[in-house]
Amino acid sequence: MSRIRLLFAMVMMASSLLVLGGRGVEAQRPTEIVVPTATAEGCDQVPAYLEARTKIMNEFLVDLEAVFPQVATPIMEHGDQLFDAIVVMTPEQAVGLAKAYDTVADKIEKLETPPVATFYNDLQVELYRLSADVFEEAGKTDLSTAGEKFNDQLVAIGEAVDAAGDAATGVCPAFADVVTLDKTQASL
């Protein structure tokens, strides 16, 4: 399964199956996320930003391999196995997966972000944190319960990420590569 299809499948699974929780946070009805008008400021910095984000993605894949050692490696080439492993994961694996998502959020949050990517980057951090919460809750309950609880929030953030990515790409075509990378990551 291609990286993008794998990531999309996992995001859709998270959107439809998972739940946020575990940190004492209750699911909330999402408020509308208004995407600001993008500017091309910092477009020349996008290649370096993409390189940093790619490094984070590669580290995330290593973390996934540690959480799911039963999945053949490289893990991105075995998306069907990864999906199957997530569906039947143990509570310990769910917690490990939540930690992997939190780690990605921490790393993305610390990046020096070009202005064209600032809002998009903030949304990515929020999406990874929400995904971590979903998997943490899934470790306490199950994926279906988790999904029912936080589906609306995942969808709202996902739609905002898409809109922010489109806006940034509209003023900085090089940003399309960042969006492609994130669509790949989103399915994990």
N, C-alpha and C positions, 0 to 999 in steps of 0.2 A: 504494500500500500504506500503511495507516495506520502511525503512529509505533510503536504498540505491537506490531503484527504484524511490522514491519520489525525492531525490536529483538529480539523473541522469535526471529525467524528467524536473526538473526545470532548470538545466544547459542547457539542450538541448533547452528548451524554450527560455532561455536567449540568447543562441547562435543563434537561428533562428528568434527570434522575437524582441529582444531588441536593444537599441542604447545607445552609450556613448554620453555624452554631458552635458549640464547644468553647467559646470564649465568653460565654455569658451574653452573647448578642442574640437578639431575637430577629427573625425575619421581619422586614418592614416593607411596606408598599413603596416601590421606588419613586423618587421624585424625578421629574423630567430633567435630563441632563442637557443643558444648552451648550452646543459646541461654538466656541468663539470663531470669529473670522480669522482664518490663517493668514500669516504673512510669510514671505519667502526669506525672512531674516534668518541667517544661519544655514541656509541651504548648502553652502560649501562645506559645512561641518557634518553633513549627513553621512558621508562615507565612513568617517571615524566613528560616528554613533552606531552605524550598522555593524561595524567591526566589533565594537564593544558588546552590542546586543547578541551577535552571533557567538561570541565567546561565552556569554551567559547561557545561551541555549545549549551549547555543547556541554557545559558543566551540569546543566539540568538533566541532560540525557544520561550522564554518568550517575547522577543521583537516582534516576528512574531505574537504571540497571541494578543499583544496590537494593532498591525497594522491591523489585520484582526479578530476583535472580533466576526464576523459572522461565523467563522470556529469553529467547535466543537473542544474541547480539550480532550486529549493531541493532539496537532496539527499534530504531526508526524503520528498519527494513522488515520488521515483524509486528506491524501494527495490529493485525488480527489477534496475535497471541497476547499482546499488551492489553487490548480491549477485553479479551476473555479473562485475563488475570485481574483486571480492575473490577470486573463484574463479580468475581468470587473472592476478592481480597479479604484478608484477615483484618481485624481491628488494628493490629500492629502495623500492617502495611498501609492502612488508611492514614494512620498517624504519621508514618514515614512519608507518605505522599503529601500530606498537609505541610510537613516540615520542608519538603522540597519546593513546594509552591511559595511558602513564606520566604525561603532563601532567595528564590528568584526575585520576589517583590523587593526584598532588601537590596539586592544588587542593582536592580533597575532604578530604584529610588536614589541610589548614591551616584548614578551616572551624571556627568556633566552633559546636559541636554541642550542641543541647539534650540534657539527660540522657536523655530518652525515645528519642533517636536515636543515642546514643553507640555501642552495640554494632553496630547496623545500619550506621552510618557506617564503622566499622572494617572490617566485612565488605566493604563497597563498595570501599574502598581496596584490600583484599586481592584482590578479584575483578578490578579494573582492572589491578593489577600482574600478576596471573596472565595475564590476556588479553594484556597487552603482551609478556610472555615467550612466549606462544603465537605471536604474530605475528612476533616476532623469530626464533623457531625456524623458522617457516614460510618466512621469507626465506632461511634456510640450507638447508632441506630442501624440504618442501612441506606443504600444509595437511593432507593425510591422515596423513602421518607425525607431524606435530605433534599432531593430534587423538588419535591412538592413544596417544601418550605421556602426555598430561595430561588425558584425558577424565575419569578418576575424580576428580581434584582439582577440575576445573571443575564437575562435577555436585555434589560435596560442598559446595562454597562456594555454588553456586546454591541448593541446598536450604536451607542455613543462612540465606542472605539472605531467602528466602521465609518461613521460620519466624520470623526476627527481625522482618520487616516485618509479618507477621500479629500477632505479639505486641505490637508498638508500636501498630498500628492498633486492637487490642483495647482498649487503655487510653487511646488518643488517636485518635479517629476522623479528625481532620485529617491524620494521618500517612498515610492512604490515598493522598493526592495525591502524596506523596513516593514511595511504592511504585509508583504508576502511572508517574511520571516515570522511575524507575529501570528499570522493565520495558521502557520505551521505549528507554532508553540501553543496556540489556543486549543488545539485538539488534544493536547497531552494532559 
